[in-house]
Each structure stands twice: as C-alpha cells, then as structure tokens.
Amino acid sequence: RNTGWSDRDIALARAERDASFCSQSVMVAKVDQAEFLQPTGLIGPVQPSENGGADSIATTPSRAESNRAYSISLLRQLQHTFSFLGGSTMADHAPLGIWNTLQENGQLVKLQEQYDVLECMNGVVDSVDQGLESLGYDKAVEDVMKGCFADQKNCKGCPHRYSRKEAFSSVAVDVSSTNNLTSSLADYVKGDLLEGDNSYHCDKCNKKVEAVKRLCFDQLPEIMTIQLKRFQFDYDRNCPYKCHNFFAFPRDLDMAPFTARGLAEAEAEAEADSQSTGEGEDDDGDTSCAGRNDLSTRYSLCGVIVHVGQAFTGHYYVYIKQRAADGSDRWFKFDDNCVEEVSMTDEDMREEFFGWSGPDYHPATGMKRRQKQKSAYLLFYERQDTLPVTSSQPAPTLPVHISQSLRSSNQLVAYQRSFYCPEYFKFMSSLLGSACPKPHDVVTEAQEEYLLEVLKLMTKFWFSLGMRCPVLSAKYAETWYADMTKLLTHSARCRQWFSSEILLNLVDVLKFIFADCPYNDLRLYNSVLMINLCHFSMADGPSPIPLDARENRSSLPQGLWNALVSIERPVVRLIRVMCHMADCCHSVIKAGHVPESFSLQVLHFFTTFAAFGAENLQQLVQ
C-alpha cells in the first residue's frame, strides 16, 4: 500500500497470487476490472459459502437443475473472492473456492492442464448471468459485453436489402493475412459477392440476383473483446500451430467504418439504408439484440492478455489499465505472483504485444531465427462514452455473514502482524536469553522447573513465530539456538520435555524442522539442535513418556508407539523415531508430503550423531 495503489490495484494483485492456473488468474483479474459487476449480485445479498469445499454440487435429477446449481455455486464463490479482494487486509488471497468449483464440460478443471482463456472467460460470465437470473437478479454481463452483428444480403440487381441480427460476445480477427487490426476488421466486414450459380434468391422479386453477403457490426457493446486468431491448424501436417506474425493494434479504435451505418455512408447508400427498414428488409434475427444504434463508436484499449509459448503449451499474463479520477492512465502487469506498474509507450506495445516483425533468416549467417514466443491474444476495448472513473464508485454493501467473516479475518491478520515486529523479537530474545544458565553453572533441582518454563516459552515463540519471519529470524537465529542448547545441556528435565514434545507433535514439529522450513540456515540450526539433544540425552537415565504425551500423541503407527512407551531412555526414543522417519522416507516423498531433501537431512543427522564418539555409534547401530 506504500506504493500509492488504489484498493482495486491491491485487489487485482491478490487475485494474481494464485499462480497454479494462469488462464484462470488473468480471467479473474480481468473480470474484476469490470465496474459493472460491483452493484450486482456478485457483491449483493447472494448467500455464499465461506470456503471452497462446502459448496460442492450435489447430484440433481436433471441437467438443467445441475447447471443451475453449478452457476449459483460459482457465483457464490466469485462473490466470496471479490469481497475478500476488496476488503481484506491480507497481502494476498487464495481463491480455493473457485478452483474447487470451476468446471469445464461438466467436469472439474485440472490445474495442470492448459485451457483457452477465452473459453474459460465465456464459461464464467455465462454462469454468472445464469446464476444471477436464477436468484431473481438482472443479468450483469450480457448487456455490457454483448453486441450484435448485422448479417446483410444487399441485392445488386434490385433495391432490396436483407438484414438479420446475431448476438456476439467476442470478435475473432485474422492475423495471418494482414499486419494490423484496422485492416483485419476491414476484411472482416468486406463480404463476398454471390453470383452465378451461387446467386441469392430475393424473396421480394422472387428471382435470383447478384448480392453482397457480409457480416458487419450493428450494435456495439460497452466492452469489446477481440480475439487474435493466433492458433491455427496445419492440414498438411495435421497438427495445430501458433502464428507468430507481426500484428499491430491501436490504443484508440474507431469502429464507425465497420458498422452497418458506416458502410452504408461509405457506399453513398444512405437513402437506400433509410428505405431498407421498409418492405425490403427482413430483420427476424436474435430478439435479444434490441437496443440503440446511436451510441459512440470510439473505444480505448483497457486490457491485453498475452500468450507466450506454442500451440500445445504456454503461459498467460495480463496487462490492465486503471483510469484515475483526473483522467490519467496507469498500466499494471499481472504475471502470477509478479504484479508491477509498467510503462506503456509505443515501443513497449511493439515489444510485448505485436509479435515477430523481423526476417525469418539472419541476413549474415543465413541461419533460421527463433521467432518471438510472446504476443497478444485477447484485446479489451471500452467504449469512451462509458469510461469508468474509479473514485466515483460507491463502496458496495456486503452481506452480513460475509462482513462478519471479513471483519474476523482482518482482526486475526492485525493480531498476527502485531507479533512480527523487531521490538517484540528483541524483547523476547533479551528476556529469555538472560534467563538461560551460564556454561559452568550448576542447576539445582529447584531451578529445573524454572528452566523448563523458560524452554517452553522459548520453543513456542520460536517455532510458531520466529522461524516464519525470515528477516527477523536471520538476525536472532544464532542467539536463539545457542540459548536453547544451553537449556538442553544443563537440564535433564528440559531434555525429557523437549523430546516428548517432538514425539507428541511429530507431524507438525519434526517434519517442519527437517523438511518444511524454507530456509537453509534454519534447517541447519534445527539439525544441530536435534543432534545436541540426542548427544546430551545419552547420559540420562530412565524417563517415562509424560501422561499428556500419551493422551495426545501424534499419528504414529500403533506398533511403533507401543514400542516407544516401553522404552525408558529418551535418546533411544528419539533415534527410533528418526529411524522410522527414514524408513518411511521414500513412501512419504512419493505421497508428496515432504521434499526429497528430507532424506538427506535425516542421513546428515545420523552421520553427525555417530561422529560424537563410540558410545553414540554403538547406540545408533543398536
């Protein structure tokens, strides 16, 4: 927040932190940019679930009811995600509910597979509208992203014209035959001449005549989605491929020349166009296309989804423009966990969006050049008469249960953040360090209880907070481990309690010490601490496992637990547990619970422990 970003920028940044599914990440980021979603049911009183797993789709008696249930479930998860993006104080948000709900052809999506981002977006926005409609709300996306084509047949041998409206949500333009968007759109509406045997039958004249058949724009949407047809199929090689050709597009786009009215004016057919609404025109197309035709035709670029890679594999990331209240524009790049403000000069657009522009072969060596792998795939233009202003949007009212959940989450975040401050770490280090005995001090039985309380507090603080803050742990780690070693060296009761706690919390503590801790230095300190614990425990006498450890033991196998209960020496218990962990290491790694480096950590533990002397080696062999 110190960067001066708005709440919307922070929200989009959090959405992009889930890097496992790039096509869904850019889809969520781009859909959240749409201002029209805020006053709808996505933020309104639809009742969402709090987590991803609780909203699974139940078996329904019909396909229609199943689709309705899925749409409502996805709508609820989007509502929950968007609410947390806009109101949470956390640095990021993992939309697990969306990933656990999103379907493709009736099946849950597989995060490891590549999906087309346009298909994903269309599926999501259709489900959003269906879910809202099922709950009694107006559709949120259709009126904003949907436009209408005019499928025209203009007769040449008679004055009659025919037009049929067709709805569209995106426009796919060719990138192989032209090198810019304006030319490609001109080819798109150019049309074909129907003549000879392929002449058009005019119903009014009851005869075949020459006619121009074309598809042009009749009603323009508020948000125009343009797909660049980069992915094509090679019928000779029978495989798909990606077209890396250079293809430019402007920041500002005027769609007037590609509309039905613009084409008519360009052909000097204004008079015929006015007459076409009479007996000569057949307009019985899509009835959902009713709307105004006098809206602005000028658009501004507001988002670009880039694909890097080939036809079979690749990666998506997105550029989104944010318009401030003063009319200035700021561009942000969302690439998984990398979110940054970027410049958007003409040179930047050419480098990032337009694809390959150089020769295929190097002029000097004649070697084939490697084509640029990244290029724009989806373009988003917003109509200039509907440009949103961020500051003018009122804060949406959240449902009560989401507000309560969000408030509880923010309170927990504030509570947790209060611990991760240098002053608190310094205070705890000084307090507990001063309580540790000196190297040559003799600990009396009366002091054992006090040192045990110090170790308990030190262990709880370090394993719950210290090891999870790399900046502060790097500063205090050496001191903390030295102090814990002092306690374990001087007090047999401390060694007994610590070893019992390791057994009690095997999954949470031992696995974290040797495997899950992400910092190499801390893993080394942990390993040395465990080696010292076992070494100093060699001289300890019998010590039964405490009653609380018996009642709250971890998920050790019953046979191993029974064996450990019968063993009285703590060092033998610890080595038995480490041997069990090593024995299960390959199966644990295969199951994905710990990284492969865990086996090396355990072997290093055994090797170093045995190097302390013959007695340690004999104990290990036994």
MIVO-100277 format. One record per residue (C-alpha): x, y, z; residue in one letter; chain. Coordinates in steps of 0.5 Angstrom, whole numbers, plus 500, padded with zeros to 3 digits. Layout:
! residues N
((X Y Z) "A" "A")
...
END
This chain:
! residues 622
((500 500 500) "R" "A")
((506 505 501) "N" "A")
((506 505 493) "T" "A")
((500 509 493) "G" "A")
((496 504 489) "W" "A")
((488 504 490) "S" "A")
((484 499 493) "D" "A")
((483 496 486) "R" "A")
((490 495 485) "D" "A")
((491 492 491) "I" "A")
((485 487 490) "A" "A")
((488 485 483) "L" "A")
((495 484 486) "A" "A")
((492 479 491) "R" "A")
((488 475 485) "A" "A")
((494 474 481) "E" "A")
((498 471 487) "R" "A")
((495 464 486) "D" "A")
((500 462 480) "A" "A")
((498 455 479) "S" "A")
((493 457 474) "F" "A")
((495 463 470) "C" "A")
((489 463 465) "S" "A")
((484 463 471) "Q" "A")
((488 468 474) "S" "A")
((488 473 468) "V" "A")
((481 472 468) "M" "A")
((479 473 475) "V" "A")
((484 480 474) "A" "A")
((480 482 468) "K" "A")
((473 480 470) "V" "A")
((474 484 477) "D" "A")
((476 490 473) "Q" "A")
((469 491 470) "A" "A")
((466 496 474) "E" "A")
((459 494 472) "F" "A")
((460 488 477) "L" "A")
((460 492 483) "Q" "A")
((453 494 484) "P" "A")
((450 487 482) "T" "A")
((449 480 486) "G" "A")
((457 479 486) "L" "A")
((457 484 492) "I" "A")
((450 484 494) "G" "A")
((446 480 498) "P" "A")
((447 473 495) "V" "A")
((449 468 500) "Q" "A")
((456 465 499) "P" "A")
((459 459 503) "S" "A")
((465 461 507) "E" "A")
((470 456 504) "N" "A")
((471 452 497) "G" "A")
((470 445 500) "G" "A")
((463 447 503) "A" "A")
((460 449 496) "D" "A")
((460 442 492) "S" "A")
((455 441 487) "I" "A")
((450 436 490) "A" "A")
((447 431 485) "T" "A")
((441 434 482) "T" "A")
((435 430 478) "P" "A")
((436 434 471) "S" "A")
((442 437 467) "R" "A")
((438 444 468) "A" "A")
((438 444 475) "E" "A")
((445 441 475) "S" "A")
((447 447 471) "N" "A")
((443 452 475) "R" "A")
((446 449 482) "A" "A")
((453 450 479) "Y" "A")
((452 457 476) "S" "A")
((450 459 483) "I" "A")
((455 456 487) "S" "A")
((461 459 482) "L" "A")
((457 466 483) "L" "A")
((458 465 491) "R" "A")
((465 463 490) "Q" "A")
((466 469 486) "L" "A")
((462 474 491) "Q" "A")
((466 471 497) "H" "A")
((473 472 493) "T" "A")
((471 479 490) "F" "A")
((469 481 497) "S" "A")
((476 479 500) "F" "A")
((480 482 495) "L" "A")
((476 489 496) "G" "A")
((476 489 504) "G" "A")
((481 484 507) "S" "A")
((488 487 510) "T" "A")
((492 481 508) "M" "A")
((497 481 503) "A" "A")
((494 476 498) "D" "A")
((488 472 497) "H" "A")
((488 464 495) "A" "A")
((481 463 491) "P" "A")
((481 456 493) "L" "A")
((473 456 493) "G" "A")
((474 458 485) "I" "A")
((479 453 484) "W" "A")
((475 447 487) "N" "A")
((468 449 484) "T" "A")
((470 451 477) "L" "A")
((468 446 471) "Q" "A")
((470 445 464) "E" "A")
((464 441 460) "N" "A")
((461 438 467) "G" "A")
((468 436 470) "Q" "A")
((472 440 475) "L" "A")
((478 443 471) "V" "A")
((485 440 472) "K" "A")
((490 446 474) "L" "A")
((496 442 471) "Q" "A")
((493 443 464) "E" "A")
((493 449 459) "Q" "A")
((486 452 458) "Y" "A")
((484 457 453) "D" "A")
((483 463 457) "V" "A")
((477 466 452) "L" "A")
((473 459 453) "E" "A")
((474 460 461) "C" "A")
((472 467 461) "M" "A")
((466 466 457) "N" "A")
((464 460 461) "G" "A")
((465 464 467) "V" "A")
((461 470 465) "V" "A")
((455 466 462) "D" "A")
((455 462 469) "S" "A")
((455 469 473) "V" "A")
((449 471 469) "D" "A")
((445 465 469) "Q" "A")
((447 465 477) "G" "A")
((444 472 478) "L" "A")
((438 470 474) "E" "A")
((436 464 478) "S" "A")
((437 468 484) "L" "A")
((432 474 481) "G" "A")
((437 479 479) "Y" "A")
((438 482 473) "D" "A")
((444 479 468) "K" "A")
((450 483 470) "A" "A")
((455 482 464) "V" "A")
((451 481 458) "E" "A")
((448 488 457) "D" "A")
((456 490 458) "V" "A")
((460 485 454) "M" "A")
((455 483 448) "K" "A")
((454 487 442) "G" "A")
((450 485 435) "C" "A")
((452 483 428) "F" "A")
((448 485 422) "A" "A")
((448 479 417) "D" "A")
((447 483 411) "Q" "A")
((445 481 404) "K" "A")
((445 487 399) "N" "A")
((442 486 393) "C" "A")
((445 489 387) "K" "A")
((440 487 381) "G" "A")
((434 490 385) "C" "A")
((434 496 391) "P" "A")
((432 490 396) "H" "A")
((437 489 403) "R" "A")
((436 484 408) "Y" "A")
((439 484 415) "S" "A")
((439 479 421) "R" "A")
((442 481 427) "K" "A")
((446 476 431) "E" "A")
((449 477 438) "A" "A")
((456 476 440) "F" "A")
((461 477 446) "S" "A")
((467 477 442) "S" "A")
((470 478 435) "V" "A")
((476 473 432) "A" "A")
((480 477 427) "V" "A")
((485 474 423) "D" "A")
((493 476 424) "V" "A")
((496 472 418) "S" "A")
((493 476 412) "S" "A")
((494 483 415) "T" "A")
((499 486 420) "N" "A")
((494 491 424) "N" "A")
((488 491 427) "L" "A")
((484 496 423) "T" "A")
((486 492 416) "S" "A")
((484 486 419) "S" "A")
((477 489 421) "L" "A")
((476 492 414) "A" "A")
((477 485 411) "D" "A")
((472 482 417) "Y" "A")
((466 486 414) "V" "A")
((468 486 407) "K" "A")
((464 481 405) "G" "A")
((463 476 399) "D" "A")
((460 477 392) "L" "A")
((454 472 391) "L" "A")
((454 471 383) "E" "A")
((452 466 378) "G" "A")
((450 459 381) "D" "A")
((451 462 388) "N" "A")
((447 468 387) "S" "A")
((442 470 392) "Y" "A")
((434 469 392) "H" "A")
((431 475 393) "C" "A")
((424 474 396) "D" "A")
((421 480 394) "K" "A")
((423 480 387) "C" "A")
((422 472 387) "N" "A")
((428 471 383) "K" "A")
((436 470 384) "K" "A")
((440 476 384) "V" "A")
((447 478 385) "E" "A")
((448 480 392) "A" "A")
((454 482 397) "V" "A")
((453 478 403) "K" "A")
((457 481 409) "R" "A")
((457 481 417) "L" "A")
((458 488 420) "C" "A")
((457 491 427) "F" "A")
((450 493 428) "D" "A")
((450 495 436) "Q" "A")
((457 496 439) "L" "A")
((458 493 447) "P" "A")
((461 497 452) "E" "A")
((467 493 453) "I" "A")
((469 490 446) "M" "A")
((473 483 447) "T" "A")
((477 482 441) "I" "A")
((481 475 440) "Q" "A")
((487 475 435) "L" "A")
((487 468 432) "K" "A")
((494 466 433) "R" "A")
((492 459 434) "F" "A")
((491 456 427) "Q" "A")
((491 449 424) "F" "A")
((496 446 419) "D" "A")
((492 441 415) "Y" "A")
((498 438 411) "D" "A")
((502 436 418) "R" "A")
((495 435 421) "N" "A")
((497 439 428) "C" "A")
((496 446 431) "P" "A")
((501 451 431) "Y" "A")
((501 458 433) "K" "A")
((502 464 428) "C" "A")
((508 469 431) "H" "A")
((506 474 425) "N" "A")
((507 482 427) "F" "A")
((500 485 428) "F" "A")
((499 492 431) "A" "A")
((493 495 434) "F" "A")
((492 502 437) "P" "A")
((491 505 443) "R" "A")
((484 508 441) "D" "A")
((480 505 436) "L" "A")
((474 508 432) "D" "A")
((469 502 430) "M" "A")
((465 507 426) "A" "A")
((468 505 419) "P" "A")
((466 497 421) "F" "A")
((459 499 423) "T" "A")
((452 498 418) "A" "A")
((451 505 418) "R" "A")
((459 507 417) "G" "A")
((459 502 411) "L" "A")
((452 505 408) "A" "A")
((455 512 409) "E" "A")
((462 510 405) "A" "A")
((458 507 400) "E" "A")
((454 513 399) "A" "A")
((448 509 400) "E" "A")
((444 513 406) "A" "A")
((438 514 402) "E" "A")
((438 506 401) "A" "A")
((439 505 408) "D" "A")
((433 509 410) "S" "A")
((429 505 406) "Q" "A")
((431 499 408) "S" "A")
((427 499 414) "T" "A")
((421 498 410) "G" "A")
((418 492 406) "E" "A")
((425 490 403) "G" "A")
((428 489 410) "E" "A")
((428 482 414) "D" "A")
((430 483 421) "D" "A")
((428 477 425) "D" "A")
((434 475 428) "G" "A")
((436 475 435) "D" "A")
((431 478 439) "T" "A")
((436 480 445) "S" "A")
((439 485 440) "C" "A")
((434 490 441) "A" "A")
((438 497 443) "G" "A")
((440 504 441) "R" "A")
((445 505 435) "N" "A")
((447 512 436) "D" "A")
((452 510 441) "L" "A")
((459 512 441) "S" "A")
((464 508 436) "T" "A")
((470 510 439) "R" "A")
((474 506 444) "Y" "A")
((480 506 448) "S" "A")
((485 500 450) "L" "A")
((484 498 457) "C" "A")
((487 491 458) "G" "A")
((491 486 454) "V" "A")
((492 478 455) "I" "A")
((499 476 453) "V" "A")
((500 469 451) "H" "A")
((508 466 451) "V" "A")
((509 459 448) "G" "A")
((507 455 443) "Q" "A")
((500 452 441) "A" "A")
((501 446 446) "F" "A")
((504 449 452) "T" "A")
((505 456 454) "G" "A")
((503 462 460) "H" "A")
((498 467 460) "Y" "A")
((499 474 463) "Y" "A")
((495 480 463) "V" "A")
((496 488 463) "Y" "A")
((490 492 465) "I" "A")
((489 500 465) "K" "A")
((487 504 471) "Q" "A")
((484 510 470) "R" "A")
((485 515 476) "A" "A")
((480 521 477) "A" "A")
((484 526 474) "D" "A")
((483 522 467) "G" "A")
((491 520 468) "S" "A")
((492 512 466) "D" "A")
((496 507 469) "R" "A")
((498 500 467) "W" "A")
((500 494 471) "F" "A")
((502 488 469) "K" "A")
((500 481 473) "F" "A")
((504 475 472) "D" "A")
((502 470 477) "D" "A")
((506 473 483) "N" "A")
((509 479 480) "C" "A")
((505 485 480) "V" "A")
((508 491 478) "E" "A")
((506 498 475) "E" "A")
((509 499 468) "V" "A")
((510 504 462) "S" "A")
((506 503 456) "M" "A")
((510 507 451) "T" "A")
((509 505 443) "D" "A")
((516 502 444) "E" "A")
((513 498 450) "D" "A")
((507 496 446) "M" "A")
((511 493 440) "R" "A")
((516 489 444) "E" "A")
((510 486 449) "E" "A")
((504 485 444) "F" "A")
((505 485 437) "F" "A")
((509 479 436) "G" "A")
((515 478 431) "W" "A")
((517 483 426) "S" "A")
((524 481 424) "G" "A")
((526 477 418) "P" "A")
((526 469 419) "D" "A")
((533 468 417) "Y" "A")
((539 472 419) "H" "A")
((542 476 414) "P" "A")
((549 475 415) "A" "A")
((549 467 417) "T" "A")
((543 465 414) "G" "A")
((541 461 420) "M" "A")
((534 461 422) "K" "A")
((532 466 427) "R" "A")
((528 464 433) "R" "A")
((521 467 433) "Q" "A")
((519 471 439) "K" "A")
((514 467 443) "Q" "A")
((510 472 446) "K" "A")
((504 476 443) "S" "A")
((498 479 445) "A" "A")
((492 474 445) "Y" "A")
((486 478 447) "L" "A")
((484 485 447) "L" "A")
((479 489 451) "F" "A")
((477 496 449) "Y" "A")
((472 500 453) "E" "A")
((467 505 450) "R" "A")
((469 512 451) "Q" "A")
((462 514 453) "D" "A")
((462 509 459) "T" "A")
((469 510 461) "L" "A")
((469 509 469) "P" "A")
((472 513 474) "V" "A")
((475 510 480) "T" "A")
((473 515 485) "S" "A")
((466 516 483) "S" "A")
((464 508 485) "Q" "A")
((461 508 492) "P" "A")
((463 502 497) "A" "A")
((459 496 496) "P" "A")
((455 494 502) "T" "A")
((457 487 503) "L" "A")
((452 481 506) "P" "A")
((452 481 514) "V" "A")
((455 474 514) "H" "A")
((461 476 509) "I" "A")
((462 482 513) "S" "A")
((463 479 520) "Q" "A")
((468 474 516) "S" "A")
((472 479 513) "L" "A")
((472 483 520) "R" "A")
((474 477 524) "S" "A")
((480 475 518) "S" "A")
((482 483 519) "N" "A")
((482 482 526) "Q" "A")
((486 476 526) "L" "A")
((491 479 521) "V" "A")
((492 485 525) "A" "A")
((493 481 531) "Y" "A")
((498 476 528) "Q" "A")
((502 482 525) "R" "A")
((503 485 532) "S" "A")
((508 480 533) "F" "A")
((512 481 527) "Y" "A")
((516 487 529) "C" "A")
((523 488 531) "P" "A")
((522 491 538) "E" "A")
((518 485 540) "Y" "A")
((523 480 538) "F" "A")
((529 484 541) "K" "A")
((525 484 548) "F" "A")
((523 476 548) "M" "A")
((531 475 546) "S" "A")
((533 479 551) "S" "A")
((528 477 557) "L" "A")
((529 469 555) "L" "A")
((537 470 554) "G" "A")
((538 473 561) "S" "A")
((534 467 564) "A" "A")
((539 462 561) "C" "A")
((545 459 565) "P" "A")
((552 460 564) "K" "A")
((556 455 561) "P" "A")
((559 453 568) "H" "A")
((553 454 572) "D" "A")
((551 448 577) "V" "A")
((543 447 576) "V" "A")
((539 445 582) "T" "A")
((533 441 583) "E" "A")
((529 448 585) "A" "A")
((532 451 578) "Q" "A")
((530 446 574) "E" "A")
((522 448 574) "E" "A")
((524 455 572) "Y" "A")
((529 453 567) "L" "A")
((523 448 564) "L" "A")
((518 454 564) "E" "A")
((524 458 560) "V" "A")
((524 453 555) "L" "A")
((517 452 554) "K" "A")
((516 459 552) "L" "A")
((522 460 548) "M" "A")
((520 454 544) "T" "A")
((513 456 543) "K" "A")
((516 463 541) "F" "A")
((521 461 536) "W" "A")
((517 455 533) "F" "A")
((511 459 532) "S" "A")
((513 466 530) "L" "A")
((521 466 529) "G" "A")
((522 461 524) "M" "A")
((517 464 520) "R" "A")
((520 471 519) "C" "A")
((526 471 515) "P" "A")
((528 478 516) "V" "A")
((528 478 524) "L" "A")
((530 470 524) "S" "A")
((536 471 521) "A" "A")
((538 477 526) "K" "A")
((536 473 532) "Y" "A")
((537 465 530) "A" "A")
((544 464 532) "E" "A")
((543 467 539) "T" "A")
((536 463 540) "W" "A")
((539 456 538) "Y" "A")
((545 458 543) "A" "A")
((540 459 549) "D" "A")
((536 453 547) "M" "A")
((543 449 547) "T" "A")
((545 452 554) "K" "A")
((538 450 557) "L" "A")
((538 443 554) "L" "A")
((545 442 556) "T" "A")
((544 444 563) "H" "A")
((537 441 565) "S" "A")
((535 433 564) "A" "A")
((528 435 565) "R" "A")
((529 440 559) "C" "A")
((531 435 555) "R" "A")
((526 430 557) "Q" "A")
((520 435 556) "W" "A")
((523 437 549) "F" "A")
((524 430 547) "S" "A")
((517 428 549) "S" "A")
((514 435 545) "E" "A")
((518 432 539) "I" "A")
((514 426 539) "L" "A")
((508 429 541) "L" "A")
((508 433 535) "N" "A")
((512 429 530) "L" "A")
((508 431 524) "V" "A")
((508 439 526) "D" "A")
((515 440 529) "V" "A")
((519 434 527) "L" "A")
((517 435 519) "K" "A")
((518 442 520) "F" "A")
((525 442 523) "I" "A")
((528 438 518) "F" "A")
((523 439 511) "A" "A")
((518 445 511) "D" "A")
((523 450 514) "C" "A")
((524 454 507) "P" "A")
((531 457 510) "Y" "A")
((537 453 509) "N" "A")
((541 456 515) "D" "A")
((535 455 520) "L" "A")
((535 448 518) "R" "A")
((542 447 519) "L" "A")
((541 450 526) "Y" "A")
((535 445 527) "N" "A")
((539 439 526) "S" "A")
((545 442 530) "V" "A")
((540 443 536) "L" "A")
((537 436 535) "M" "A")
((544 433 535) "I" "A")
((546 436 541) "N" "A")
((539 434 544) "L" "A")
((541 426 543) "C" "A")
((548 427 545) "H" "A")
((547 430 552) "F" "A")
((541 425 553) "S" "A")
((546 419 552) "M" "A")
((548 420 560) "A" "A")
((540 421 562) "D" "A")
((537 415 566) "G" "A")
((530 412 565) "P" "A")
((525 417 564) "S" "A")
((518 415 562) "P" "A")
((513 419 557) "I" "A")
((509 424 561) "P" "A")
((502 423 561) "L" "A")
((500 429 557) "D" "A")
((504 426 551) "A" "A")
((501 419 552) "R" "A")
((494 422 552) "E" "A")
((495 427 546) "N" "A")
((500 423 542) "R" "A")
((501 424 534) "S" "A")
((499 420 529) "S" "A")
((505 415 530) "L" "A")
((504 408 528) "P" "A")
((501 404 534) "Q" "A")
((506 399 534) "G" "A")
((512 404 534) "L" "A")
((508 408 539) "W" "A")
((508 402 544) "N" "A")
((515 400 543) "A" "A")
((517 408 545) "L" "A")
((512 407 551) "V" "A")
((516 401 553) "S" "A")
((523 405 552) "I" "A")
((525 409 558) "E" "A")
((531 413 555) "R" "A")
((529 419 552) "P" "A")
((535 418 547) "V" "A")
((533 411 544) "V" "A")
((526 414 543) "R" "A")
((529 420 539) "L" "A")
((533 415 535) "I" "A")
((528 410 534) "R" "A")
((523 416 531) "V" "A")
((529 418 527) "M" "A")
((530 411 524) "C" "A")
((522 411 523) "H" "A")
((522 417 519) "M" "A")
((528 415 515) "A" "A")
((525 408 514) "D" "A")
((518 412 511) "C" "A")
((522 417 508) "C" "A")
((521 414 500) "H" "A")
((514 413 501) "S" "A")
((513 420 505) "V" "A")
((516 423 499) "I" "A")
((512 419 494) "K" "A")
((506 422 497) "A" "A")
((508 429 496) "G" "A")
((508 430 504) "H" "A")
((516 432 504) "V" "A")
((521 434 499) "P" "A")
((527 430 497) "E" "A")
((532 434 501) "S" "A")
((528 431 508) "F" "A")
((532 424 507) "S" "A")
((539 428 506) "L" "A")
((537 432 513) "Q" "A")
((536 425 516) "V" "A")
((542 422 514) "L" "A")
((546 428 516) "H" "A")
((543 427 523) "F" "A")
((545 420 524) "F" "A")
((552 421 521) "T" "A")
((554 427 526) "T" "A")
((551 424 532) "F" "A")
((555 418 531) "A" "A")
((561 422 530) "A" "A")
((561 425 537) "F" "A")
((564 418 540) "G" "A")
((564 411 540) "A" "A")
((558 411 545) "E" "A")
((554 414 540) "N" "A")
((556 410 535) "L" "A")
((554 404 539) "Q" "A")
((547 407 541) "Q" "A")
((546 408 533) "L" "A")
((548 401 531) "V" "A")
((543 398 536) "Q" "A")
END
